[in-house]
Amino acid sequence: MDMSLDQNREERRIYEQVPTSHYLKDIRKDTYYTGDFKLGLNFYSFSHNLASWVKGNTDGAPPIDTMGVIRFAKEAGFDAVDITAYYIPGYDNFTMPTKPDEEIYAYARDVKKLCEQLGIAISGTGVKNDFADPNDERRALDVKRVKYWIDVAAEMGAPVMRVFNGDVPKDIQDSDWETIAKTRIVPALRECAEYGAKKGVVVGMQNHGDMVCTADQVIKILKWVDHPNIGLINDTGFFKTFRSRTGEGYSWYDDIEAVLPYTVNFQVKKKPAGANTEIPIDLEELFTRIRYSDYRGYIPLETLWVNGDANHPKDLAEPPFDQVRDFLNKMKAASESTKLQKN
């Protein structure tokens, strides 16, 4: 017996993808958008430097604080900032906040005030969570955490709360993707979406190369959640075959386009197949496909570094201002050059 055939059968038993071509039928609009897009900065672009500040680490990348990144974003020409909650003092990935509520809310109000003074919008915020975890208590705590940070988002004026679906759990071998999605992820997302609706904050589910890797998985989960207050954070660097290591050889742009009707925000990455790959994103292809859709929201970029990258933040004397500016300028150029529809 060919073991690879057995493995392929097992993979199909766990999850068999509906081809993206199914979702692309008749998706393009009759009109091609020729206007401007508002470009944003996701704070994770300075993750190493912000982590040095938050942790008080003097041995890592040069520190910069949240207010400093906001000021840089305005000076660099961004229209908006996506202020990841990791960089609000008191945030923790696995527990409820470590600082008093009023201290956290006061910081959120200070962030809002600075953005208003500078004339730069807040496009969203986000947390780390795992709604696929087999442990009921762990998932319940993450729902509670998301609700707390939705409150902070409302205080800060962030219109979107970014959440994950969760890592692929080990017990998927004894179950299947749909069962875990429907029994764990979907109820948690629906509860968060309902809570966010009361606070005026949209919940944005991000495809993150975890339990959600394909356009098919995105669309199925959002339809199962079936709530008007949830949409997609369209992460251009994480579309791939489910449970594969990278997206090399995958048709990323088709998936990016297929989920545009569900998109409420973006994370544009430099590498569509993953941070550990070498293929650069074709920004003209990306913006062309967006222009064929009804999406008119913010388009934030997020720069990532892995060990061995040139100009890694830990090797620089200052935060990677030039590298972030360079990517912004490339996005601006692609947005501009695609305004006229090419035949």
C-alpha positions in Angstrom: 0.0 0.0 0.0 1.3 3.4 -1.0 1.7 5.4 2.3 1.3 8.7 0.5 -2.1 7.6 -0.8 -3.2 6.7 2.7 -2.0 10.1 3.9 -3.9 11.9 1.2 -7.0 10.0 2.0 -6.6 11.0 5.7 -6.1 14.6 4.8 -9.3 14.6 2.6 -11.2 12.9 5.5 -10.1 15.7 7.9 -10.8 18.5 5.4 -11.5 18.5 1.6 -11.3 21.9 0.1 -14.0 23.3 -2.2 -11.9 24.8 -5.0 -11.6 28.6 -4.9 -12.8 28.7 -8.5 -16.3 27.9 -7.2 -16.3 31.1 -5.2 -14.9 33.2 -8.0 -17.8 32.6 -10.3 -19.4 36.0 -11.2 -17.6 37.7 -8.3 -16.2 40.6 -10.2 -18.3 43.8 -10.4 -19.2 45.5 -13.7 -17.4 48.6 -12.5 -13.7 49.0 -11.8 -12.9 51.4 -8.9 -10.5 54.2 -9.9 -10.4 56.1 -6.7 -8.0 56.3 -3.8 -7.5 53.8 -1.0 -6.6 54.7 2.6 -3.4 52.9 3.6 -2.7 51.9 7.2 0.1 50.7 9.4 -0.4 47.6 11.5 1.6 47.9 14.7 3.0 44.4 14.4 5.4 45.9 11.8 7.3 47.2 14.8 6.7 44.0 16.9 10.4 43.6 18.0 10.8 47.2 19.0 7.5 47.5 20.7 8.2 44.2 22.6 11.5 45.7 23.8 9.5 48.7 25.2 6.7 46.7 26.8 9.1 44.2 28.4 11.8 46.8 29.3 14.3 44.7 27.4 17.6 46.4 26.7 19.2 43.5 24.9 16.8 43.2 22.0 15.7 45.5 19.2 15.8 49.3 19.9 12.6 50.1 21.8 9.8 52.4 20.6 6.5 53.0 22.4 3.0 53.0 21.1 2.8 56.8 20.9 6.1 56.9 19.1 4.8 54.5 16.4 1.6 56.7 16.0 3.8 59.8 15.4 6.0 57.9 12.9 2.9 56.7 11.0 1.7 60.3 10.6 5.1 61.6 9.6 5.5 58.7 7.1 2.2 59.4 5.3 -0.1 56.7 6.6 -3.8 57.4 6.7 -4.4 55.1 9.7 -2.9 52.9 12.4 -4.0 49.5 13.5 -3.0 49.5 17.2 -2.5 45.8 18.2 -3.6 45.4 21.9 -0.3 43.7 22.7 1.2 47.2 22.9 -1.3 48.6 25.4 0.3 48.3 28.8 -1.6 45.7 30.8 -2.3 43.3 27.9 -1.5 39.6 28.3 -1.9 36.9 25.7 -3.1 34.2 28.2 -4.7 36.0 31.1 -7.0 38.9 31.8 -5.2 42.3 32.0 -2.4 42.7 34.4 -3.2 46.4 35.2 -6.3 48.1 36.6 -9.1 48.8 34.2 -9.0 52.5 34.6 -5.3 52.6 33.8 -5.9 50.6 30.6 -8.9 52.8 29.6 -6.9 55.9 30.3 -4.1 54.7 28.0 -6.7 53.9 25.3 -8.2 57.4 25.7 -4.7 58.9 25.4 -4.1 56.9 22.2 -7.4 58.3 20.7 -6.5 61.8 21.8 -3.1 61.7 20.1 -4.6 60.3 16.9 -7.2 63.0 16.8 -4.6 65.7 17.4 -2.4 64.3 14.6 -5.3 63.8 12.2 -4.7 60.0 11.7 -7.4 57.4 11.9 -7.5 54.3 14.0 -8.5 51.4 11.7 -8.6 48.6 14.2 -6.9 46.6 17.0 -6.4 43.0 17.8 -5.7 40.3 20.3 -4.2 36.8 20.4 -6.7 33.9 21.1 -7.3 30.2 20.3 -10.9 29.3 19.7 -9.9 25.8 18.5 -8.3 24.7 21.8 -9.8 21.4 23.1 -10.0 22.9 26.6 -13.5 24.4 27.3 -12.1 26.7 30.0 -9.3 27.9 27.8 -11.7 28.9 25.1 -14.1 30.5 27.6 -11.3 32.6 29.0 -10.3 33.7 25.5 -13.9 34.8 24.8 -13.9 36.8 28.0 -10.6 38.4 27.0 -11.8 39.3 23.6 -14.9 41.0 25.1 -12.7 42.9 27.5 -10.5 44.2 24.7 -13.6 45.0 22.6 -14.5 47.4 25.5 -11.1 48.9 25.2 -11.4 49.2 21.4 -14.7 51.1 21.9 -12.9 53.4 24.4 -10.1 54.0 21.9 -12.3 54.4 18.9 -11.1 51.4 17.0 -13.9 50.1 14.7 -12.6 46.6 14.3 -11.4 43.9 16.7 -9.1 41.4 15.0 -9.2 37.8 16.4 -7.8 34.4 15.3 -9.5 31.1 14.8 -6.9 29.1 16.5 -4.1 26.6 16.0 -4.8 23.3 14.5 -5.5 21.1 17.6 -3.8 17.7 18.0 -7.2 16.0 18.4 -8.2 16.9 14.8 -6.8 13.4 14.0 -9.7 12.0 16.0 -12.2 14.4 14.5 -12.3 16.6 11.4 -12.0 20.2 10.5 -15.8 20.9 10.1 -16.7 19.4 13.5 -14.1 21.4 15.4 -14.9 24.6 13.5 -18.7 24.2 14.2 -18.4 23.1 17.8 -15.5 25.3 19.0 -14.7 28.2 16.7 -18.1 29.2 15.4 -19.9 29.5 18.8 -17.0 31.6 20.2 -16.9 33.9 17.2 -20.7 34.4 17.3 -20.6 35.3 21.0 -17.9 37.9 20.3 -19.7 39.3 17.3 -22.9 39.7 19.3 -21.0 41.5 22.1 -19.1 43.7 19.7 -22.4 44.7 18.0 -23.5 46.2 21.4 -20.3 48.2 21.6 -20.1 49.4 18.0 -17.0 47.2 17.2 -17.0 44.8 14.3 -15.2 41.5 14.9 -12.7 40.7 12.2 -11.7 37.0 11.9 -8.2 36.7 10.4 -7.0 33.9 8.2 -3.7 33.1 9.8 -2.5 29.8 8.3 -3.9 28.0 11.3 -7.4 26.4 11.3 -8.2 28.8 8.5 -5.9 28.7 5.5 -8.2 28.7 2.4 -11.0 30.9 1.0 -13.3 27.9 1.4 -12.6 27.7 5.1 -13.1 31.5 5.5 -16.4 31.5 3.8 -17.7 28.4 5.5 -16.9 29.7 9.0 -18.4 33.1 8.4 -21.6 31.6 7.0 -21.8 29.2 9.9 -21.4 32.1 12.3 -24.1 33.9 10.4 -23.9 37.3 12.2 -23.9 40.7 10.6 -21.2 42.0 13.0 -18.4 39.7 11.8 -16.2 39.8 8.7 -12.7 38.9 7.5 -9.3 40.4 8.1 -7.9 39.5 4.7 -4.3 38.4 5.5 -2.4 38.3 2.1 0.4 36.2 3.6 -1.4 33.2 4.9 -3.5 31.6 2.1 -2.2 28.0 1.5 -3.3 24.4 1.4 -4.6 23.4 4.9 -1.8 22.1 7.2 1.0 22.8 4.7 4.1 24.6 6.0 4.0 27.4 3.4 1.9 28.7 0.6 4.5 28.0 -2.1 2.7 26.9 -5.2 -0.7 28.0 -4.0 -2.9 30.5 -5.9 -3.0 33.2 -3.2 -4.5 36.0 -5.3 -7.5 33.9 -6.2 -8.2 33.3 -2.5 -7.6 36.9 -1.6 -10.1 37.9 -4.3 -12.7 35.2 -3.4 -13.0 36.5 0.1 -13.2 40.3 -0.7 -17.0 40.3 -0.3 -16.4 39.3 3.4 -13.4 41.6 4.1 -13.6 44.3 6.7 -9.9 45.0 6.9 -6.5 43.9 5.6 -3.1 42.9 6.5 -0.9 43.2 3.5 2.4 41.2 3.8 5.5 41.4 1.8 5.5 37.7 1.1 2.3 35.9 0.0 3.6 32.4 0.7 4.8 33.1 4.2 7.5 35.0 6.0 10.0 32.1 5.6 9.7 32.2 1.8 11.3 34.4 -0.8 8.5 35.2 -3.4 7.5 38.9 -3.1 3.9 40.0 -3.3 2.8 41.5 -6.6 1.1 44.7 -5.3 -0.2 45.6 -8.7 -2.0 42.3 -8.9 -3.3 42.7 -5.4 -4.7 46.3 -6.0 -6.2 45.3 -9.4 -8.2 42.6 -7.8 -9.3 44.8 -5.0 -10.4 47.4 -7.5 -12.7 44.9 -9.1 -14.6 44.5 -5.8 -16.7 46.7 -3.6 -14.0 47.0 -0.8 -13.4 50.6 0.1 -12.0 50.2 3.6 -8.5 50.7 5.0 -5.6 48.6 3.6 -3.0 48.3 6.4 0.4 46.8 5.7 2.3 44.6 8.1 6.1 44.0 7.8 7.5 40.8 9.3 11.0 39.6 9.9 12.4 36.1 10.5 15.9 35.3 11.7 18.5 35.7 9.0 16.6 38.5 7.2 18.7 41.5 6.2 17.9 44.6 8.2 16.3 42.5 11.0 15.1 45.0 13.7 17.5 43.5 16.3 20.4 44.3 14.0 19.5 47.9 13.5 20.5 51.0 15.5 16.9 52.3 15.3 13.5 50.8 14.6 13.0 49.8 10.9 11.6 53.1 9.8 13.1 53.1 6.4 12.0 49.5 5.6 8.4 50.3 6.6 8.4 53.6 4.6 9.7 51.7 1.6 6.9 49.2 1.7 4.3 52.0 2.1 5.8 53.8 -0.9 5.5 50.6 -3.0 1.9 50.2 -1.9 1.1 53.8 -2.8 2.7 53.3 -6.2 0.8 50.2 -6.9 -2.5 51.8 -5.8 -1.8 54.7 -8.1 -0.7 52.7 -11.1 -3.8 50.5 -11.0 -6.3 53.3 -11.1 -6.7 52.9 -14.8 -8.2 49.5 -15.8 -5.9 47.5 -18.0 -7.5 45.6 -20.9 
